[in-house]
Amino acid sequence: MNQLSVTVVIPAFEEGDSILPVLRRLVDGISLQFEVLVVVDFLEDSTARSVTHEWGDDPRIKTVVQTYGRGPANAIRYGIERAKYPVVVVTMADGSDDPRLIDPLSRLVERGVVVAAASRYSRGGQQVGGPLLKGVMSRVAGRSLGVFARVGTHDATNSFKAFDTDFVRQVGIDSRSGFEIGLELTAKARRLRRPVAELPTIWLDRTLGESNFDVRAWLPKYLRWYRFAFGPELSIDQVRRRGAHIASVNSGRVQSESGEDHRSEK
């Protein structure tokens, strides 16, 4: 029998030794065959030193230095592109996610779901701590997308998700900043009418270090993917074209139909 295998991608930035208990819980919580890719922006990152010192002899846990440009979106994109297993799970380095959920989320993908979300806002889920404004906006966005856009989850903005690796490579990742990849791929799955499912999770705010989440900088980009989730069914080519256009707007450059780039108005 073929054993289900999963690649876990963890974007990290100067986590130092605080990532070590996160990795210990992850190794203890996964029963599937797995690899962990801890993705950093540069080799001198304190995260890389800590992981190498603690886990250097374990071939399942690797530190990789991404080359796509700084930031979590580029780290996640780089990690997913290098995943060797059919299921890829994105989880955070701060310990806020429950690694025991990786197995059941991966099993949902094995059964045909292209996005399996860990949901703070479904029955049985909970968010403990975190900035009030960020939590309110996330809850409103997640519930409204679940009810009105019928995206298949009440927590589309949560980064903690399992994905069908082939699906991600089909539709591509257009986000280049922030943590909006989870929302982007959920929206793309909805427009393609591909199955999305969720399992409740309890999210705990980090106790060590500081969050790099910048609401003011990333909110407009989230809103564009939020709007994209609404609408009729599209083909993969249409999804890829519209995703590229959203990426152009989010990066401050809009590509005209003639192929010439010009600056978007601020």
Buried (B, 14 or more C-beta within 10 A) or exposed (E): EEEBBBBBBBBBBBBBBBBBEBBEBBBEEBEBEBBBBBBBBEEEBBBBBBBBEBBEEEEEBBBBBBEBEEBBBBBBBBBBBBBEBBBBBBBBBBBBBBBBBBBEBBBBBBEEBBBBBBBBBBEEBEBEEBEEEBBEBBBEBBBBBBEEBEBBBBBBBBBBBBBBBEBBBBBBBBBBBBBBBBBBBBBBBBBBEBBBBBBBBBBBBBEEBEEEEEEEEBBEBBEBBBEBBBEEEBEBEEBBEBBEBBBBBBBEEBBEEEEEEEEEEE
